[in-house]
Amino acid sequence: MKSIAVDMDGVLADVYRQFIDMHFQETGEAIELKQLNGLTEKEAFPFLYKHVNTVGFFKNAPLIPGAKKALANLNAKYRLFIVSAATEFPLSLTEKQSWLNEHFPYIGWKQMVFCGSKEIIKTDIMIDDHFKNLDVFSGETYLFTQPHNELSPEGKHRRVNSWEVVEDILLHDASLAVKSEK
């Protein structure tokens, strides 16, 4: 059975919503998502490092719409791994595991990969919102649209704008979900 690596932040967890909400709490300034198109996360959120190092940031992030249903369906047809470069923000490790346990109870601890660089990941497919992770991956790649990548050409990656699109591609195209010869 084929394997999939799925990123957390910006793919499963709506960290943009979390940043926008925390920015508003901090400054009283409301930010619209469309204002952030083409900006890196550092450019979009001046308090980014303060917020990601705040207790509860990762634990309380809302879900990306459609993620819960899509992951349940993918988990039934693929060897599914959640892969997060969590070691960059050490507070995030336990929060991310707790978040996954809460929202995706069918994802076991052996399916959770917390790492630094994702260049070590060797699944068949990777779904991520950052080029830095997809560009070093040797398998099939899907670029999950977020404001920081929305204006960039997808290059060699296939752009997906929602979990419904991911399901259409990976679940309804039977040729992609076939057993691999390994």
C-alpha positions in Angstrom: 0.0 0.0 0.0 1.3 3.5 -0.9 2.4 5.9 1.9 1.6 9.5 2.4 3.3 12.2 4.6 1.0 15.0 5.6 2.2 18.2 7.1 0.4 19.7 10.1 0.7 23.5 10.2 -1.1 25.1 7.3 -2.4 21.7 6.0 -4.2 20.2 9.0 -4.0 22.9 11.5 -5.2 26.4 10.5 -2.3 28.3 11.9 -3.1 31.3 9.8 -6.4 31.7 11.7 -4.5 31.3 14.9 -2.0 34.0 13.9 -4.7 36.3 12.8 -6.7 35.9 16.0 -3.6 36.3 18.2 -2.5 39.4 16.2 -5.9 40.9 16.8 -5.7 40.2 20.5 -2.2 41.7 20.7 -2.8 44.8 18.6 -6.6 45.3 18.0 -5.8 45.3 14.3 -8.0 43.0 12.1 -6.2 41.3 9.3 -8.0 39.8 6.3 -6.6 36.6 4.9 -6.5 38.0 1.3 -4.2 40.8 2.6 -1.5 38.2 3.2 -1.3 36.7 -0.3 2.3 36.5 -1.4 3.8 37.4 2.0 5.9 35.0 4.0 4.6 34.2 7.4 7.4 36.3 8.9 6.3 39.3 6.8 2.6 38.8 7.5 2.9 38.4 11.3 5.3 40.7 13.1 4.7 38.7 16.4 5.2 35.3 14.7 8.0 34.0 17.0 6.3 35.4 20.1 3.0 33.6 19.2 4.5 30.2 18.2 6.4 30.2 21.5 3.2 31.0 23.5 1.8 28.0 25.4 -1.4 26.8 23.7 -0.6 28.2 20.2 -0.4 24.7 18.6 -2.8 23.0 21.0 -5.6 25.4 20.3 -5.2 25.8 16.5 -8.4 25.2 14.6 -8.7 22.5 12.0 -8.5 23.2 8.3 -12.0 22.6 6.8 -12.4 19.0 5.5 -9.2 17.7 7.1 -10.8 15.4 9.6 -12.9 13.5 7.1 -10.2 13.4 4.4 -7.6 12.0 6.8 -10.0 9.3 8.0 -10.6 8.3 4.4 -6.9 8.5 3.4 -5.9 6.5 6.5 -8.1 3.6 5.3 -6.4 3.4 1.9 -2.8 4.5 2.5 -0.1 4.2 5.0 -0.5 7.6 6.5 2.1 9.6 8.5 1.7 13.0 10.0 5.1 14.8 9.5 5.9 18.0 11.3 9.1 20.0 11.6 8.2 20.4 15.2 11.7 20.5 16.7 12.1 24.1 15.5 9.7 25.2 18.2 10.3 22.8 21.2 7.1 23.9 23.0 5.1 22.5 20.0 6.1 18.9 20.5 3.7 17.9 23.2 1.1 20.3 22.0 1.1 18.9 18.5 0.9 15.3 19.8 -2.0 16.3 22.0 -3.7 18.2 19.1 -3.4 15.1 16.9 -4.8 12.8 19.6 -7.7 15.1 20.1 -8.7 15.7 16.5 -7.5 12.4 14.9 -7.8 9.7 17.5 -7.3 7.0 14.8 -3.8 8.3 14.1 -1.4 6.2 16.3 1.9 7.4 17.8 3.8 5.4 15.2 2.2 7.5 12.5 3.4 10.8 14.1 6.8 12.0 12.9 8.3 15.1 14.6 11.5 16.1 13.0 13.8 19.0 12.0 14.3 18.7 8.3 11.8 16.8 6.2 14.5 15.8 3.7 14.7 12.4 5.5 11.1 11.6 4.7 10.7 8.7 2.2 7.0 8.2 1.6 5.4 7.9 -1.8 3.5 11.1 -1.5 3.9 14.3 0.4 1.3 17.0 1.1 2.8 20.2 2.4 2.4 24.0 2.1 6.1 24.9 2.0 8.3 24.5 -1.1 11.4 24.0 1.2 9.8 20.6 2.2 8.4 19.6 -1.2 11.5 20.6 -3.2 13.7 18.1 -1.4 11.2 15.2 -1.6 11.7 12.5 -4.2 8.1 11.3 -4.4 4.8 12.7 -5.7 4.2 16.2 -4.2 1.1 18.2 -3.5 1.3 21.9 -2.6 -1.5 22.8 -0.2 -2.4 26.4 -0.9 -1.8 29.0 1.8 -1.4 32.8 1.5 2.5 32.5 1.5 2.5 30.3 -1.6 -0.7 31.4 -3.4 1.0 33.7 -5.8 3.9 31.4 -6.5 3.9 29.1 -9.5 3.6 25.5 -8.2 6.6 24.3 -10.3 6.9 20.5 -10.3 4.3 20.2 -7.5 0.5 19.7 -8.0 -1.4 22.5 -6.3 -4.4 21.6 -4.1 -6.7 24.2 -2.7 -8.7 22.1 -0.2 -9.0 18.7 1.3 -11.9 18.0 -1.0 -9.5 18.3 -3.9 -7.0 16.0 -2.2 -9.7 13.4 -1.7 -10.8 13.7 -5.4 -7.3 13.1 -6.5 -6.0 10.5 -4.0 -9.2 8.5 -3.3 -11.2 8.7 -6.5 -8.3 8.1 -8.9 -8.0 4.3 -8.2 -4.7 4.1 -10.0 -3.0 6.2 -7.3 -4.1 4.1 -4.4 -2.8 0.8 -5.7 -0.4 -1.4 -3.8 3.2 -0.5 -4.6 5.7 -3.2 -5.6 8.1 -2.9 -2.7 
